[in-house]
Amino acid sequence: MSRQPAYSRTSSRTPNPHAGMSYTDEVRMGQASPPIEPSIIKFPSATGARRDKNDSRINDRIAEGRALAPRNAQMTQELAATPGSPEFIAELAARSQELEGASPTEILRWAAGRYAPGLTMGTAFGPEGMCLIHMLAQVAPQTIIFNLETGYQFPETLALVERVHERYGIAIQLERPEQTVEEYEKIHGGPLYKINPDQCCMDRKLRVLERVAKGKSAWISAIRRDQSPDRSVASIVGWDKKFGLVKVNPLVNWTKQDVWKLITQENIPYNPLHDQGYTSIGCWPCTRSVLFGEDERAGRWSGTAKTECGLHKAD
């Protein structure tokens, strides 16, 4: 079942009384904390954004982060223990604790210095992911960034591949399952996401990341601790035994307000569906806009007990 263009598939989207409201509209209505004065907000166009002189503050901090030495000399030492062993995990826990007070750019700089060229980042182009792409473009632009292209993503999401390339010169790698959507649904007698979304996520996301992980040492994710119970226990650096990689989470201590402050100040490209009430965006069959007062991830697998695709589920 191939996904029809957004303009011809209106029935699949849940009506939202706040549809059409941008984040800055919510600020003016008192539904969000103002990130900066609205008078200096300039959102990006599809061909790239022009920088406002007021937007230089974050770049200044990023530039400073590039020059900062690690807080502790031990942070740059080789981890001698075997990956996945108790000793290795203990060393990662120590590094994570040392990095608790570091900025995201410092964490990225440390990760690139420790794990490149075996460092990679996975992104679904959410607001957090776009912030990390913005930082990596200045701190470690050589980092390989990939997207798990399930075949069910919104066109608005995939359009960000080109926007990232235009803005940062970074070519996002689209990693796909072995079977197309049509082949997959034929095997299962129809859309599997309707009857077994866990298996669908396993086949079209987790199995793909297992393949991508081969030959890599570490991967970067854009999760925040305040997003969900599973994510609340995430460390800055830890061992991801599902994929046999070190997992680096530079934004775990950030809030939604921190993320949107950077986006508005730096004119970072973002998914326009966020202005239509889609606070968390995954595959279109399993994503809806959220209503006022709902949790930001309430629109994912709505009506089921499922809250995570499995990539970031706590073990």
GULO-527497 format. One record per residue (C-alpha): residue in three letters; x, y, z. Coordinates in steps of 0.05 Angstrom, whole numbers, plus 32768, in hexadecimal, padded with zeros to 4 digits. Layout:
N
pt r:ala, u:X, v:Y, w:Z
...
end
This chain:
315
pt r:met, u:8000, v:8000, w:8000
pt r:ser, u:8024, v:803E, w:7FE8
pt r:arg, u:8018, v:8080, w:800B
pt r:gln, u:7FF1, v:80B3, w:7FE3
pt r:pro, u:8007, v:80FC, w:7FE0
pt r:ala, u:7FF5, v:8124, w:801E
pt r:tyr, u:7FC4, v:8151, w:7FFB
pt r:ser, u:7F99, v:8117, w:7FE2
pt r:arg, u:7F97, v:80EE, w:8022
pt r:thr, u:7F77, v:811F, w:8052
pt r:ser, u:7F4A, v:80EA, w:8071
pt r:ser, u:7F85, v:80C7, w:8092
pt r:arg, u:7F96, v:8102, w:80BD
pt r:thr, u:7F70, v:8110, w:80FD
pt r:pro, u:7F51, v:8156, w:80FE
pt r:asn, u:7F74, v:8183, w:812E
pt r:pro, u:7F57, v:81C4, w:8149
pt r:his, u:7F9E, v:81E0, w:814B
pt r:ala, u:7FB0, v:81CB, w:8104
pt r:gly, u:7FD3, v:8203, w:80DF
pt r:met, u:7FF0, v:8220, w:811F
pt r:ser, u:803B, v:8227, w:811F
pt r:tyr, u:8064, v:8222, w:815D
pt r:thr, u:8067, v:826D, w:8160
pt r:asp, u:801A, v:8270, w:815C
pt r:glu, u:8019, v:8244, w:819A
pt r:val, u:8049, v:8274, w:81BC
pt r:arg, u:801B, v:82AE, w:81AE
pt r:met, u:7FDF, v:8287, w:81CA
pt r:gly, u:8005, v:8276, w:8209
pt r:gln, u:800A, v:822B, w:81F8
pt r:ala, u:8056, v:822A, w:81F4
pt r:ser, u:8090, v:8250, w:8212
pt r:pro, u:80AA, v:8286, w:81E3
pt r:pro, u:80EF, v:8271, w:81CA
pt r:ile, u:8103, v:82B7, w:81B3
pt r:glu, u:80E1, v:82F7, w:81A0
pt r:pro, u:80B2, v:82E8, w:8165
pt r:ser, u:80CD, v:8325, w:8140
pt r:ile, u:810E, v:8302, w:8131
pt r:ile, u:80F2, v:82BE, w:811D
pt r:lys, u:80FC, v:82AE, w:80D4
pt r:phe, u:80EA, v:8269, w:80BC
pt r:pro, u:8111, v:8246, w:8084
pt r:ser, u:80FA, v:823E, w:803D
pt r:ala, u:8101, v:81FE, w:8014
pt r:thr, u:813E, v:821B, w:7FF1
pt r:gly, u:8163, v:822A, w:8031
pt r:ala, u:815F, v:825F, w:8068
pt r:arg, u:817D, v:82A3, w:806C
pt r:arg, u:819E, v:82B1, w:80AE
pt r:asp, u:8187, v:82EB, w:80D8
pt r:lys, u:81BD, v:830F, w:80FE
pt r:asn, u:8199, v:8300, w:813E
pt r:asp, u:81A1, v:82B6, w:8130
pt r:ser, u:81EC, v:82B6, w:8138
pt r:arg, u:81EA, v:82A8, w:8183
pt r:ile, u:81E1, v:825D, w:817E
pt r:asn, u:8218, v:8257, w:8149
pt r:asp, u:8246, v:827D, w:8177
pt r:arg, u:8239, v:824A, w:81AE
pt r:ile, u:8243, v:8210, w:817D
pt r:ala, u:8285, v:822E, w:8166
pt r:glu, u:829A, v:8234, w:81AF
pt r:gly, u:8287, v:81EB, w:81BA
pt r:arg, u:82B5, v:81D5, w:8182
pt r:ala, u:82EF, v:81F5, w:81A6
pt r:leu, u:82E0, v:81D9, w:81EB
pt r:ala, u:830B, v:81A1, w:8204
pt r:pro, u:82E9, v:8165, w:8225
pt r:arg, u:82D9, v:8171, w:826E
pt r:asn, u:8302, v:8136, w:8283
pt r:ala, u:8340, v:811B, w:8261
pt r:gln, u:8328, v:80D4, w:826C
pt r:met, u:82EE, v:80E2, w:823C
pt r:thr, u:831D, v:80DC, w:8200
pt r:gln, u:8340, v:809C, w:8217
pt r:glu, u:8332, v:805A, w:81F3
pt r:leu, u:82FE, v:802E, w:8212
pt r:ala, u:8329, v:7FF1, w:821E
pt r:ala, u:82F3, v:7FBF, w:8231
pt r:thr, u:82CF, v:7F92, w:81FF
pt r:pro, u:8290, v:7FB4, w:81E3
pt r:gly, u:8253, v:7F9C, w:8209
pt r:ser, u:827A, v:7F80, w:8244
pt r:pro, u:826A, v:7F97, w:828C
pt r:glu, u:82AB, v:7FBD, w:828D
pt r:phe, u:829C, v:7FE0, w:824C
pt r:ile, u:8256, v:7FF4, w:8263
pt r:ala, u:8272, v:800E, w:82A4
pt r:glu, u:82A4, v:8039, w:827E
pt r:leu, u:826C, v:8054, w:8252
pt r:ala, u:8244, v:8065, w:8291
pt r:ala, u:8280, v:808C, w:82AC
pt r:arg, u:8287, v:80B2, w:826A
pt r:ser, u:823C, v:80C0, w:826B
pt r:gln, u:823F, v:80DD, w:82B1
pt r:glu, u:8279, v:8109, w:829D
pt r:leu, u:8251, v:8124, w:8262
pt r:glu, u:8212, v:8134, w:828A
pt r:gly, u:8226, v:817D, w:828F
pt r:ala, u:823E, v:8183, w:8247
pt r:ser, u:8219, v:81A6, w:820F
pt r:pro, u:81FF, v:817D, w:81D4
pt r:thr, u:8236, v:8198, w:81A8
pt r:glu, u:826B, v:8183, w:81DA
pt r:ile, u:824C, v:813E, w:81DD
pt r:leu, u:824C, v:8139, w:8191
pt r:arg, u:8293, v:8151, w:818D
pt r:trp, u:82A8, v:811D, w:81C0
pt r:ala, u:8282, v:80E6, w:819B
pt r:ala, u:82A1, v:80F8, w:8158
pt r:gly, u:82E7, v:80FA, w:8177
pt r:arg, u:82DD, v:80B6, w:8198
pt r:tyr, u:82B6, v:808E, w:8164
pt r:ala, u:82BE, v:80AD, w:811F
pt r:pro, u:82BF, v:8092, w:80E9
pt r:gly, u:8294, v:805D, w:810A
pt r:leu, u:8262, v:8091, w:8123
pt r:thr, u:821E, v:8098, w:8102
pt r:met, u:81DC, v:80BA, w:8110
pt r:gly, u:8195, v:80A3, w:8102
pt r:thr, u:815F, v:80D7, w:80F7
pt r:ala, u:8115, v:80DA, w:80E7
pt r:phe, u:811D, v:8126, w:80DD
pt r:gly, u:80F9, v:8138, w:811D
pt r:pro, u:8108, v:817C, w:813D
pt r:glu, u:813D, v:815D, w:816A
pt r:gly, u:815D, v:8139, w:8130
pt r:met, u:815F, v:8178, w:8107
pt r:cys, u:8183, v:819C, w:8140
pt r:leu, u:81B8, v:8165, w:8143
pt r:ile, u:81C2, v:8168, w:80F8
pt r:his, u:81CC, v:81B3, w:80FF
pt r:met, u:8201, v:81A8, w:8135
pt r:leu, u:8223, v:816E, w:8111
pt r:ala, u:822A, v:8199, w:80D2
pt r:gln, u:8257, v:81C6, w:80F9
pt r:val, u:8278, v:8197, w:812B
pt r:ala, u:827F, v:8155, w:8105
pt r:pro, u:8264, v:815D, w:80BE
pt r:gln, u:8284, v:811C, w:80A8
pt r:thr, u:8254, v:80F3, w:80D3
pt r:ile, u:8229, v:80C4, w:80AB
pt r:ile, u:81DF, v:80D3, w:80B6
pt r:phe, u:81A8, v:80A2, w:80A0
pt r:asn, u:815D, v:809E, w:80A0
pt r:leu, u:8136, v:805D, w:80A7
pt r:glu, u:810A, v:8063, w:8069
pt r:thr, u:80D1, v:8033, w:807A
pt r:gly, u:80AA, v:8044, w:803B
pt r:tyr, u:8073, v:8061, w:8067
pt r:gln, u:8091, v:80A5, w:8076
pt r:phe, u:806C, v:80E6, w:8068
pt r:pro, u:8082, v:810B, w:8029
pt r:glu, u:808F, v:8148, w:8055
pt r:thr, u:80C1, v:811F, w:807C
pt r:leu, u:80E7, v:8106, w:803F
pt r:ala, u:80E9, v:814D, w:8023
pt r:leu, u:811A, v:815E, w:805B
pt r:val, u:814F, v:8132, w:803B
pt r:glu, u:8158, v:8166, w:8005
pt r:arg, u:8150, v:81A1, w:8034
pt r:val, u:8188, v:8185, w:8060
pt r:his, u:81B5, v:817D, w:8023
pt r:glu, u:81A6, v:81C4, w:800B
pt r:arg, u:81B2, v:81E3, w:8050
pt r:tyr, u:81ED, v:81BA, w:806A
pt r:gly, u:820A, v:8194, w:802E
pt r:ile, u:81FC, v:8152, w:8053
pt r:ala, u:81E1, v:8117, w:802B
pt r:ile, u:81B2, v:80EF, w:8056
pt r:gln, u:81B4, v:80A4, w:8048
pt r:leu, u:8170, v:8084, w:8041
pt r:glu, u:8173, v:803E, w:805D
pt r:arg, u:8139, v:8012, w:8045
pt r:pro, u:811F, v:7FCC, w:8056
pt r:glu, u:812D, v:7F95, w:8024
pt r:gln, u:80E3, v:7F93, w:8010
pt r:thr, u:80BB, v:7FCC, w:7FF3
pt r:val, u:807A, v:7FDF, w:8014
pt r:glu, u:8054, v:7FBC, w:7FDD
pt r:glu, u:807D, v:7F7C, w:7FE4
pt r:tyr, u:8077, v:7F7E, w:8030
pt r:glu, u:802C, v:7F87, w:8031
pt r:lys, u:8022, v:7F50, w:7FFD
pt r:ile, u:8048, v:7F1F, w:8029
pt r:his, u:801E, v:7F31, w:8066
pt r:gly, u:7FDC, v:7F36, w:8042
pt r:gly, u:7FD6, v:7F81, w:804C
pt r:pro, u:7FF2, v:7FB7, w:8079
pt r:leu, u:8013, v:7F95, w:80B5
pt r:tyr, u:8013, v:7FD6, w:80DD
pt r:lys, u:7FC8, v:7FCE, w:80E6
pt r:ile, u:7FCC, v:7F8C, w:810B
pt r:asn, u:8014, v:7F86, w:8123
pt r:pro, u:8037, v:7FCA, w:8125
pt r:asp, u:806F, v:7FAE, w:8151
pt r:gln, u:8083, v:7F7C, w:811A
pt r:cys, u:807D, v:7FB2, w:80E5
pt r:cys, u:80AD, v:7FDF, w:810C
pt r:met, u:80DB, v:7FA4, w:8117
pt r:asp, u:80DF, v:7F92, w:80CE
pt r:arg, u:80E1, v:7FD8, w:80B0
pt r:lys, u:810A, v:7FFD, w:80E5
pt r:leu, u:8130, v:7FD2, w:8117
pt r:arg, u:8148, v:7F9E, w:80E4
pt r:val, u:8161, v:7FD6, w:80B7
pt r:leu, u:8187, v:7FF7, w:80F0
pt r:glu, u:81A6, v:7FB3, w:8101
pt r:arg, u:81C1, v:7FB2, w:80BA
pt r:val, u:81D9, v:7FFB, w:80BD
pt r:ala, u:81FC, v:7FEE, w:80FF
pt r:lys, u:822C, v:7FBB, w:80E2
pt r:gly, u:8272, v:7FD8, w:80E1
pt r:lys, u:825E, v:8014, w:810C
pt r:ser, u:8275, v:8025, w:8152
pt r:ala, u:8241, v:8056, w:816B
pt r:trp, u:8201, v:8078, w:8156
pt r:ile, u:81E1, v:80BA, w:8169
pt r:ser, u:8198, v:80C2, w:817A
pt r:ala, u:816F, v:8101, w:8187
pt r:ile, u:8144, v:80E9, w:81C2
pt r:arg, u:8133, v:8113, w:81FF
pt r:arg, u:8127, v:80F8, w:8244
pt r:asp, u:80E6, v:811E, w:824C
pt r:gln, u:80C5, v:80FE, w:820F
pt r:ser, u:80AF, v:80BB, w:822B
pt r:pro, u:80BA, v:808A, w:8265
pt r:asp, u:80E9, v:805F, w:823C
pt r:arg, u:8113, v:809B, w:8229
pt r:ser, u:8114, v:80B8, w:8270
pt r:val, u:814A, v:8087, w:8284
pt r:ala, u:8177, v:8093, w:8248
pt r:ser, u:81C0, v:80A4, w:8256
pt r:ile, u:81EA, v:80D4, w:822E
pt r:val, u:8217, v:809A, w:821A
pt r:gly, u:8206, v:8051, w:8222
pt r:trp, u:8208, v:800C, w:8204
pt r:asp, u:81D0, v:7FFB, w:81D3
pt r:lys, u:81D0, v:7FAF, w:81D6
pt r:lys, u:8198, v:7FA9, w:81A2
pt r:phe, u:81C7, v:7FC3, w:816C
pt r:gly, u:820B, v:7FB6, w:818B
pt r:leu, u:821D, v:8000, w:818A
pt r:val, u:822E, v:8037, w:81BA
pt r:lys, u:81F3, v:8066, w:81BB
pt r:val, u:81FD, v:80B1, w:81C3
pt r:asn, u:81C2, v:80DD, w:81D7
pt r:pro, u:81DA, v:8126, w:81D7
pt r:leu, u:8195, v:8144, w:81E3
pt r:val, u:817C, v:811B, w:821E
pt r:asn, u:817E, v:8157, w:824C
pt r:trp, u:815B, v:8186, w:821C
pt r:thr, u:8111, v:8199, w:821C
pt r:lys, u:80E1, v:81A6, w:81E3
pt r:gln, u:80EB, v:81F0, w:81F0
pt r:asp, u:8136, v:81E9, w:81E9
pt r:val, u:812E, v:81C6, w:81A7
pt r:trp, u:80FE, v:81FA, w:8189
pt r:lys, u:8128, v:8233, w:81A3
pt r:leu, u:8163, v:821B, w:817A
pt r:ile, u:8137, v:820E, w:813D
pt r:thr, u:811B, v:8254, w:813D
pt r:gln, u:815C, v:8276, w:814D
pt r:glu, u:8182, v:8251, w:8117
pt r:asn, u:814B, v:824A, w:80E2
pt r:ile, u:8156, v:81FF, w:80E3
pt r:pro, u:812A, v:81DB, w:80B0
pt r:tyr, u:80F2, v:81B2, w:80CF
pt r:asn, u:80B7, v:8187, w:80BA
pt r:pro, u:807B, v:81B4, w:80A9
pt r:leu, u:804D, v:817F, w:80C8
pt r:his, u:8062, v:819A, w:810C
pt r:asp, u:803A, v:81D9, w:80FC
pt r:gln, u:7FFD, v:81AC, w:80F1
pt r:gly, u:7FFD, v:818C, w:8136
pt r:tyr, u:802B, v:8152, w:8128
pt r:thr, u:805A, v:8156, w:8163
pt r:ser, u:807B, v:8112, w:8157
pt r:ile, u:807F, v:80F7, w:8111
pt r:gly, u:808C, v:80B0, w:80FA
pt r:cys, u:806B, v:8087, w:80C4
pt r:trp, u:802A, v:80A5, w:80A9
pt r:pro, u:7FFC, v:806A, w:80B9
pt r:cys, u:8010, v:806C, w:8102
pt r:thr, u:8014, v:80B7, w:810E
pt r:arg, u:7FDE, v:80EB, w:811B
pt r:ser, u:7FDD, v:8132, w:8132
pt r:val, u:7FD5, v:813D, w:817D
pt r:leu, u:7F9F, v:8164, w:81A1
pt r:phe, u:7FAC, v:819C, w:81D2
pt r:gly, u:7FC2, v:8181, w:8214
pt r:glu, u:7FD8, v:813D, w:81F9
pt r:asp, u:801E, v:8121, w:8202
pt r:glu, u:804C, v:8132, w:81C8
pt r:arg, u:8051, v:80E8, w:81B6
pt r:ala, u:8006, v:80DA, w:81BC
pt r:gly, u:7FFF, v:80DB, w:8171
pt r:arg, u:802C, v:809E, w:8167
pt r:trp, u:8007, v:805B, w:8162
pt r:ser, u:7FC9, v:807D, w:817E
pt r:gly, u:7F96, v:804E, w:819B
pt r:thr, u:7FC9, v:8018, w:81AD
pt r:ala, u:7FF7, v:800C, w:81E7
pt r:lys, u:8034, v:8014, w:81BA
pt r:thr, u:805E, v:8051, w:81C9
pt r:glu, u:80A1, v:8042, w:81A8
pt r:cys, u:80B7, v:8023, w:8166
pt r:gly, u:80ED, v:7FFD, w:818C
pt r:leu, u:812B, v:8025, w:8179
pt r:his, u:812D, v:8049, w:81BC
pt r:lys, u:8105, v:801A, w:81E8
pt r:ala, u:8126, v:800E, w:822B
pt r:asp, u:813F, v:7FC7, w:8234
end
